[in-house]
Amino acid sequence: MVPYQYIERQTPFTTKAGKTLPIFAVTPAHVETGSIDPIALDWAKKAGFRAEAGTVLLIPTDDGHLGGALLGLGTNPSENPFITGKLARALPAGDWHIETAPLTANRLLLGYGLGSYSFDRYRSERPTAPKLMIPQDADAADIKRQLAGVFLARDLINTPTNDMGPAELEAAFRALATHYKAEVSVITGDDLLEQNFPLVHTVGRASAQAPRLLDMRWGKKGHKKITLVGKGVCFDTGGLDIKPSAGMLLMKKDMGGAANVLGLALMIMDAKLKVDLRVIVPAVENSIAGNAFRPGDVYRSRKGLTVQIDNTDAEGRLILADALSYADEDQPDLLIDMATLTGAARVALGPDLPPFFTNDDHFALDLAEASLEVDDPLWRLPLHMGYDRLIRSQIADLTNAPAGGMAGAITAALFLKRFVMKTPTWAHFDIYGWASAERPHSQIGGEAQGIRALYRHIRGIL
């Protein structure tokens, strides 16, 4: 059981005894051959139900009451592994159970749970959602913790910046740590300069809320050391290289990397995995004020490398540089960073397929396998060292914004690679953190990407 607020407020499942309404998940062949419940079949034919993927048809009883529902799976159910998420938004309130479905219990339960999510913090009315009976052969505890991690990531991203600035992100960070009895330390404001996090301070100093570095430790020394680093830019104006208004509309999601690593940390801690876990989040707001950093400025990083600022809108890699240097000093076995970093990644692979970069071929192969197993898509892009020349500056060691715009996701990853020297396995995930179109398992809004695959991988290597 996950007694954490982000799963407690939404309980899409029921275990209570009593009458529940049946759901028949069917393909067009089931309808054509008549191999479903006779009453359901009769109603399906009368209603012209063709069992197309995601279609839902309510079935009456002989006396006109609600008797159940049909869920269309389409001709190839494997193409829509989380199709049961449609049920969570299509069924009326009540208690339901899956009567027939050519899907595993875990898959249908996870799909339903993911589709049940709604962000209703700011709505005056909250509709009553239907609840699904947990199948006896499902791993309910693990499904719930995965949902809790995904819901946490979605909630944090969906919350607007007036309620999710650096201070509020710190509060959420502390709440998660308190729940799982993790240790937290925070470095705030000018203390960042005193403790050698100059780039974090530089990016966040113009905000009304002080920049900060959040650091969480959980687990036992001697276990596999895993460190997660998440970009926590709670809002990004672009700085003095200001974004157009359309470019700012989704910038509450620029802390999506932080939200995702917190969701992954929740899964790891709730499963009590035998790891030495550390989570680091540089939390800032990239604002505009008289003390904002400027194009052309040069700053020294924690590692000692100097960085020329050629675009103040390329701020995420700056705060990650200090955070990764800090993480690398501890020499973890596995170092993962997640960030909503480049538009180039979206141009290359679109919003739903996050690229990742790694220095470890074995890790890449294992993660690809885990990604396919849990239907959490990821795709490896190359750390092509031939482009390393593009991140060199004429007057500093590095530029934060190479000219020309070519291979933007790769050059960003190569920039970060400069700050990871001691860790044997490092991976950088350039996520979008947002679902731009409704799908069976998610509505439009903040999204968890890659963390279910990473959770599966980490469990597999222990």
Secondary structure as a PSIPRED ss2 file (coil, helix, strand):
# PSIPRED VFORMAT (PSIPRED V4.0)

   1 M C   1.000  0.000  0.000
   2 V C   1.000  0.000  0.000
   3 P C   1.000  0.000  0.000
   4 Y C   1.000  0.000  0.000
   5 Q H   0.000  1.000  0.000
   6 Y H   0.000  1.000  0.000
   7 I H   0.000  1.000  0.000
   8 E H   0.000  1.000  0.000
   9 R C   1.000  0.000  0.000
  10 Q C   1.000  0.000  0.000
  11 T C   1.000  0.000  0.000
  12 P C   1.000  0.000  0.000
  13 F E   0.000  0.000  1.000
  14 T E   0.000  0.000  1.000
  15 T C   1.000  0.000  0.000
  16 K C   1.000  0.000  0.000
  17 A C   1.000  0.000  0.000
  18 G C   1.000  0.000  0.000
  19 K C   1.000  0.000  0.000
  20 T C   1.000  0.000  0.000
  21 L E   0.000  0.000  1.000
  22 P E   0.000  0.000  1.000
  23 I E   0.000  0.000  1.000
  24 F E   0.000  0.000  1.000
  25 A E   0.000  0.000  1.000
  26 V E   0.000  0.000  1.000
  27 T C   1.000  0.000  0.000
  28 P H   0.000  1.000  0.000
  29 A H   0.000  1.000  0.000
  30 H H   0.000  1.000  0.000
  31 V H   0.000  1.000  0.000
  32 E H   0.000  1.000  0.000
  33 T H   0.000  1.000  0.000
  34 G C   1.000  0.000  0.000
  35 S C   1.000  0.000  0.000
  36 I C   1.000  0.000  0.000
  37 D C   1.000  0.000  0.000
  38 P H   0.000  1.000  0.000
  39 I H   0.000  1.000  0.000
  40 A H   0.000  1.000  0.000
  41 L H   0.000  1.000  0.000
  42 D H   0.000  1.000  0.000
  43 W H   0.000  1.000  0.000
  44 A H   0.000  1.000  0.000
  45 K H   0.000  1.000  0.000
  46 K H   0.000  1.000  0.000
  47 A H   0.000  1.000  0.000
  48 G C   1.000  0.000  0.000
  49 F C   1.000  0.000  0.000
  50 R C   1.000  0.000  0.000
  51 A C   1.000  0.000  0.000
  52 E C   1.000  0.000  0.000
  53 A C   1.000  0.000  0.000
  54 G C   1.000  0.000  0.000
  55 T C   1.000  0.000  0.000
  56 V E   0.000  0.000  1.000
  57 L E   0.000  0.000  1.000
  58 L E   0.000  0.000  1.000
  59 I E   0.000  0.000  1.000
  60 P E   0.000  0.000  1.000
  61 T C   1.000  0.000  0.000
  62 D C   1.000  0.000  0.000
  63 D C   1.000  0.000  0.000
  64 G C   1.000  0.000  0.000
  65 H C   1.000  0.000  0.000
  66 L E   0.000  0.000  1.000
  67 G E   0.000  0.000  1.000
  68 G E   0.000  0.000  1.000
  69 A E   0.000  0.000  1.000
  70 L E   0.000  0.000  1.000
  71 L E   0.000  0.000  1.000
  72 G E   0.000  0.000  1.000
  73 L C   1.000  0.000  0.000
  74 G C   1.000  0.000  0.000
  75 T C   1.000  0.000  0.000
  76 N C   1.000  0.000  0.000
  77 P H   0.000  1.000  0.000
  78 S H   0.000  1.000  0.000
  79 E H   0.000  1.000  0.000
  80 N C   1.000  0.000  0.000
  81 P C   1.000  0.000  0.000
  82 F C   1.000  0.000  0.000
  83 I C   1.000  0.000  0.000
  84 T C   1.000  0.000  0.000
  85 G H   0.000  1.000  0.000
  86 K H   0.000  1.000  0.000
  87 L H   0.000  1.000  0.000
  88 A H   0.000  1.000  0.000
  89 R H   0.000  1.000  0.000
  90 A H   0.000  1.000  0.000
  91 L C   1.000  0.000  0.000
  92 P C   1.000  0.000  0.000
  93 A C   1.000  0.000  0.000
  94 G C   1.000  0.000  0.000
  95 D E   0.000  0.000  1.000
  96 W E   0.000  0.000  1.000
  97 H E   0.000  0.000  1.000
  98 I E   0.000  0.000  1.000
  99 E E   0.000  0.000  1.000
 100 T E   0.000  0.000  1.000
 101 A C   1.000  0.000  0.000
 102 P C   1.000  0.000  0.000
 103 L C   1.000  0.000  0.000
 104 T C   1.000  0.000  0.000
 105 A H   0.000  1.000  0.000
 106 N H   0.000  1.000  0.000
 107 R H   0.000  1.000  0.000
 108 L H   0.000  1.000  0.000
 109 L H   0.000  1.000  0.000
 110 L H   0.000  1.000  0.000
 111 G H   0.000  1.000  0.000
 112 Y H   0.000  1.000  0.000
 113 G H   0.000  1.000  0.000
 114 L H   0.000  1.000  0.000
 115 G H   0.000  1.000  0.000
 116 S C   1.000  0.000  0.000
 117 Y C   1.000  0.000  0.000
 118 S C   1.000  0.000  0.000
 119 F C   1.000  0.000  0.000
 120 D C   1.000  0.000  0.000
 121 R C   1.000  0.000  0.000
 122 Y C   1.000  0.000  0.000
 123 R C   1.000  0.000  0.000
 124 S C   1.000  0.000  0.000
 125 E C   1.000  0.000  0.000
 126 R C   1.000  0.000  0.000
 127 P C   1.000  0.000  0.000
 128 T C   1.000  0.000  0.000
 129 A C   1.000  0.000  0.000
 130 P C   1.000  0.000  0.000
 131 K E   0.000  0.000  1.000
 132 L E   0.000  0.000  1.000
 133 M E   0.000  0.000  1.000
 134 I C   1.000  0.000  0.000
 135 P C   1.000  0.000  0.000
 136 Q C   1.000  0.000  0.000
 137 D C   1.000  0.000  0.000
 138 A C   1.000  0.000  0.000
 139 D C   1.000  0.000  0.000
 140 A H   0.000  1.000  0.000
 141 A H   0.000  1.000  0.000
 142 D H   0.000  1.000  0.000
 143 I H   0.000  1.000  0.000
 144 K H   0.000  1.000  0.000
 145 R H   0.000  1.000  0.000
 146 Q H   0.000  1.000  0.000
 147 L H   0.000  1.000  0.000
 148 A H   0.000  1.000  0.000
 149 G H   0.000  1.000  0.000
 150 V H   0.000  1.000  0.000
 151 F H   0.000  1.000  0.000
 152 L H   0.000  1.000  0.000
 153 A H   0.000  1.000  0.000
 154 R H   0.000  1.000  0.000
 155 D H   0.000  1.000  0.000
 156 L H   0.000  1.000  0.000
 157 I H   0.000  1.000  0.000
 158 N H   0.000  1.000  0.000
 159 T C   1.000  0.000  0.000
 160 P C   1.000  0.000  0.000
 161 T H   0.000  1.000  0.000
 162 N H   0.000  1.000  0.000
 163 D H   0.000  1.000  0.000
 164 M C   1.000  0.000  0.000
 165 G C   1.000  0.000  0.000
 166 P H   0.000  1.000  0.000
 167 A H   0.000  1.000  0.000
 168 E H   0.000  1.000  0.000
 169 L H   0.000  1.000  0.000
 170 E H   0.000  1.000  0.000
 171 A H   0.000  1.000  0.000
 172 A H   0.000  1.000  0.000
 173 F H   0.000  1.000  0.000
 174 R H   0.000  1.000  0.000
 175 A H   0.000  1.000  0.000
 176 L H   0.000  1.000  0.000
 177 A H   0.000  1.000  0.000
 178 T H   0.000  1.000  0.000
 179 H H   0.000  1.000  0.000
 180 Y C   1.000  0.000  0.000
 181 K C   1.000  0.000  0.000
 182 A C   1.000  0.000  0.000
 183 E E   0.000  0.000  1.000
 184 V E   0.000  0.000  1.000
 185 S E   0.000  0.000  1.000
 186 V E   0.000  0.000  1.000
 187 I E   0.000  0.000  1.000
 188 T E   0.000  0.000  1.000
 189 G C   1.000  0.000  0.000
 190 D C   1.000  0.000  0.000
 191 D H   0.000  1.000  0.000
 192 L H   0.000  1.000  0.000
 193 L H   0.000  1.000  0.000
 194 E H   0.000  1.000  0.000
 195 Q C   1.000  0.000  0.000
 196 N C   1.000  0.000  0.000
 197 F C   1.000  0.000  0.000
 198 P H   0.000  1.000  0.000
 199 L H   0.000  1.000  0.000
 200 V H   0.000  1.000  0.000
 201 H H   0.000  1.000  0.000
 202 T H   0.000  1.000  0.000
 203 V H   0.000  1.000  0.000
 204 G H   0.000  1.000  0.000
 205 R C   1.000  0.000  0.000
 206 A C   1.000  0.000  0.000
 207 S C   1.000  0.000  0.000
 208 A C   1.000  0.000  0.000
 209 Q C   1.000  0.000  0.000
 210 A C   1.000  0.000  0.000
 211 P C   1.000  0.000  0.000
 212 R E   0.000  0.000  1.000
 213 L E   0.000  0.000  1.000
 214 L E   0.000  0.000  1.000
 215 D E   0.000  0.000  1.000
 216 M E   0.000  0.000  1.000
 217 R E   0.000  0.000  1.000
 218 W E   0.000  0.000  1.000
 219 G E   0.000  0.000  1.000
 220 K C   1.000  0.000  0.000
 221 K C   1.000  0.000  0.000
 222 G C   1.000  0.000  0.000
 223 H C   1.000  0.000  0.000
 224 K E   0.000  0.000  1.000
 225 K E   0.000  0.000  1.000
 226 I E   0.000  0.000  1.000
 227 T E   0.000  0.000  1.000
 228 L E   0.000  0.000  1.000
 229 V E   0.000  0.000  1.000
 230 G E   0.000  0.000  1.000
 231 K C   1.000  0.000  0.000
 232 G E   0.000  0.000  1.000
 233 V E   0.000  0.000  1.000
 234 C E   0.000  0.000  1.000
 235 F E   0.000  0.000  1.000
 236 D E   0.000  0.000  1.000
 237 T C   1.000  0.000  0.000
 238 G C   1.000  0.000  0.000
 239 G C   1.000  0.000  0.000
 240 L C   1.000  0.000  0.000
 241 D C   1.000  0.000  0.000
 242 I C   1.000  0.000  0.000
 243 K C   1.000  0.000  0.000
 244 P C   1.000  0.000  0.000
 245 S H   0.000  1.000  0.000
 246 A H   0.000  1.000  0.000
 247 G H   0.000  1.000  0.000
 248 M H   0.000  1.000  0.000
 249 L C   1.000  0.000  0.000
 250 L C   1.000  0.000  0.000
 251 M H   0.000  1.000  0.000
 252 K H   0.000  1.000  0.000
 253 K H   0.000  1.000  0.000
 254 D H   0.000  1.000  0.000
 255 M H   0.000  1.000  0.000
 256 G H   0.000  1.000  0.000
 257 G H   0.000  1.000  0.000
 258 A H   0.000  1.000  0.000
 259 A H   0.000  1.000  0.000
 260 N H   0.000  1.000  0.000
 261 V H   0.000  1.000  0.000
 262 L H   0.000  1.000  0.000
 263 G H   0.000  1.000  0.000
 264 L H   0.000  1.000  0.000
 265 A H   0.000  1.000  0.000
 266 L H   0.000  1.000  0.000
 267 M H   0.000  1.000  0.000
 268 I H   0.000  1.000  0.000
 269 M H   0.000  1.000  0.000
 270 D H   0.000  1.000  0.000
 271 A C   1.000  0.000  0.000
 272 K C   1.000  0.000  0.000
 273 L C   1.000  0.000  0.000
 274 K C   1.000  0.000  0.000
 275 V E   0.000  0.000  1.000
 276 D E   0.000  0.000  1.000
 277 L E   0.000  0.000  1.000
 278 R E   0.000  0.000  1.000
 279 V E   0.000  0.000  1.000
 280 I E   0.000  0.000  1.000
 281 V E   0.000  0.000  1.000
 282 P E   0.000  0.000  1.000
 283 A E   0.000  0.000  1.000
 284 V E   0.000  0.000  1.000
 285 E E   0.000  0.000  1.000
 286 N E   0.000  0.000  1.000
 287 S C   1.000  0.000  0.000
 288 I C   1.000  0.000  0.000
 289 A C   1.000  0.000  0.000
 290 G C   1.000  0.000  0.000
 291 N C   1.000  0.000  0.000
 292 A C   1.000  0.000  0.000
 293 F C   1.000  0.000  0.000
 294 R C   1.000  0.000  0.000
 295 P C   1.000  0.000  0.000
 296 G C   1.000  0.000  0.000
 297 D C   1.000  0.000  0.000
 298 V E   0.000  0.000  1.000
 299 Y E   0.000  0.000  1.000
 300 R E   0.000  0.000  1.000
 301 S C   1.000  0.000  0.000
 302 R C   1.000  0.000  0.000
 303 K C   1.000  0.000  0.000
 304 G C   1.000  0.000  0.000
 305 L C   1.000  0.000  0.000
 306 T E   0.000  0.000  1.000
 307 V E   0.000  0.000  1.000
 308 Q E   0.000  0.000  1.000
 309 I C   1.000  0.000  0.000
 310 D C   1.000  0.000  0.000
 311 N C   1.000  0.000  0.000
 312 T C   1.000  0.000  0.000
 313 D C   1.000  0.000  0.000
 314 A C   1.000  0.000  0.000
 315 E C   1.000  0.000  0.000
 316 G H   0.000  1.000  0.000
 317 R H   0.000  1.000  0.000
 318 L H   0.000  1.000  0.000
 319 I H   0.000  1.000  0.000
 320 L H   0.000  1.000  0.000
 321 A H   0.000  1.000  0.000
 322 D H   0.000  1.000  0.000
 323 A H   0.000  1.000  0.000
 324 L H   0.000  1.000  0.000
 325 S H   0.000  1.000  0.000
 326 Y H   0.000  1.000  0.000
 327 A H   0.000  1.000  0.000
 328 D H   0.000  1.000  0.000
 329 E H   0.000  1.000  0.000
 330 D C   1.000  0.000  0.000
 331 Q C   1.000  0.000  0.000
 332 P C   1.000  0.000  0.000
 333 D C   1.000  0.000  0.000
 334 L E   0.000  0.000  1.000
 335 L E   0.000  0.000  1.000
 336 I E   0.000  0.000  1.000
 337 D E   0.000  0.000  1.000
 338 M E   0.000  0.000  1.000
 339 A E   0.000  0.000  1.000
 340 T C   1.000  0.000  0.000
 341 L C   1.000  0.000  0.000
 342 T C   1.000  0.000  0.000
 343 G H   0.000  1.000  0.000
 344 A H   0.000  1.000  0.000
 345 A H   0.000  1.000  0.000
 346 R H   0.000  1.000  0.000
 347 V H   0.000  1.000  0.000
 348 A H   0.000  1.000  0.000
 349 L H   0.000  1.000  0.000
 350 G C   1.000  0.000  0.000
 351 P C   1.000  0.000  0.000
 352 D C   1.000  0.000  0.000
 353 L C   1.000  0.000  0.000
 354 P C   1.000  0.000  0.000
 355 P E   0.000  0.000  1.000
 356 F E   0.000  0.000  1.000
 357 F E   0.000  0.000  1.000
 358 T E   0.000  0.000  1.000
 359 N C   1.000  0.000  0.000
 360 D C   1.000  0.000  0.000
 361 D H   0.000  1.000  0.000
 362 H H   0.000  1.000  0.000
 363 F H   0.000  1.000  0.000
 364 A H   0.000  1.000  0.000
 365 L H   0.000  1.000  0.000
 366 D H   0.000  1.000  0.000
 367 L H   0.000  1.000  0.000
 368 A H   0.000  1.000  0.000
 369 E H   0.000  1.000  0.000
 370 A H   0.000  1.000  0.000
 371 S H   0.000  1.000  0.000
 372 L H   0.000  1.000  0.000
 373 E H   0.000  1.000  0.000
 374 V H   0.000  1.000  0.000
 375 D C   1.000  0.000  0.000
 376 D C   1.000  0.000  0.000
 377 P C   1.000  0.000  0.000
 378 L C   1.000  0.000  0.000
 379 W E   0.000  0.000  1.000
 380 R E   0.000  0.000  1.000
 381 L C   1.000  0.000  0.000
 382 P C   1.000  0.000  0.000
 383 L C   1.000  0.000  0.000
 384 H C   1.000  0.000  0.000
 385 M H   0.000  1.000  0.000
 386 G H   0.000  1.000  0.000
 387 Y H   0.000  1.000  0.000
 388 D H   0.000  1.000  0.000
 389 R H   0.000  1.000  0.000
 390 L H   0.000  1.000  0.000
 391 I H   0.000  1.000  0.000
 392 R C   1.000  0.000  0.000
 393 S C   1.000  0.000  0.000
 394 Q C   1.000  0.000  0.000
 395 I C   1.000  0.000  0.000
 396 A C   1.000  0.000  0.000
 397 D C   1.000  0.000  0.000
 398 L E   0.000  0.000  1.000
 399 T E   0.000  0.000  1.000
 400 N C   1.000  0.000  0.000
 401 A C   1.000  0.000  0.000
 402 P C   1.000  0.000  0.000
 403 A C   1.000  0.000  0.000
 404 G C   1.000  0.000  0.000
 405 G C   1.000  0.000  0.000
 406 M C   1.000  0.000  0.000
 407 A C   1.000  0.000  0.000
 408 G H   0.000  1.000  0.000
 409 A H   0.000  1.000  0.000
 410 I H   0.000  1.000  0.000
 411 T H   0.000  1.000  0.000
 412 A H   0.000  1.000  0.000
 413 A H   0.000  1.000  0.000
 414 L H   0.000  1.000  0.000
 415 F H   0.000  1.000  0.000
 416 L H   0.000  1.000  0.000
 417 K H   0.000  1.000  0.000
 418 R C   1.000  0.000  0.000
 419 F C   1.000  0.000  0.000
 420 V C   1.000  0.000  0.000
 421 M C   1.000  0.000  0.000
 422 K C   1.000  0.000  0.000
 423 T C   1.000  0.000  0.000
 424 P C   1.000  0.000  0.000
 425 T E   0.000  0.000  1.000
 426 W E   0.000  0.000  1.000
 427 A E   0.000  0.000  1.000
 428 H E   0.000  0.000  1.000
 429 F E   0.000  0.000  1.000
 430 D E   0.000  0.000  1.000
 431 I C   1.000  0.000  0.000
 432 Y C   1.000  0.000  0.000
 433 G C   1.000  0.000  0.000
 434 W E   0.000  0.000  1.000
 435 A E   0.000  0.000  1.000
 436 S C   1.000  0.000  0.000
 437 A C   1.000  0.000  0.000
 438 E C   1.000  0.000  0.000
 439 R E   0.000  0.000  1.000
 440 P C   1.000  0.000  0.000
 441 H C   1.000  0.000  0.000
 442 S E   0.000  0.000  1.000
 443 Q C   1.000  0.000  0.000
 444 I C   1.000  0.000  0.000
 445 G E   0.000  0.000  1.000
 446 G E   0.000  0.000  1.000
 447 E C   1.000  0.000  0.000
 448 A C   1.000  0.000  0.000
 449 Q C   1.000  0.000  0.000
 450 G C   1.000  0.000  0.000
 451 I H   0.000  1.000  0.000
 452 R H   0.000  1.000  0.000
 453 A H   0.000  1.000  0.000
 454 L H   0.000  1.000  0.000
 455 Y H   0.000  1.000  0.000
 456 R H   0.000  1.000  0.000
 457 H H   0.000  1.000  0.000
 458 I H   0.000  1.000  0.000
 459 R H   0.000  1.000  0.000
 460 G H   0.000  1.000  0.000
 461 I H   0.000  1.000  0.000
 462 L C   1.000  0.000  0.000
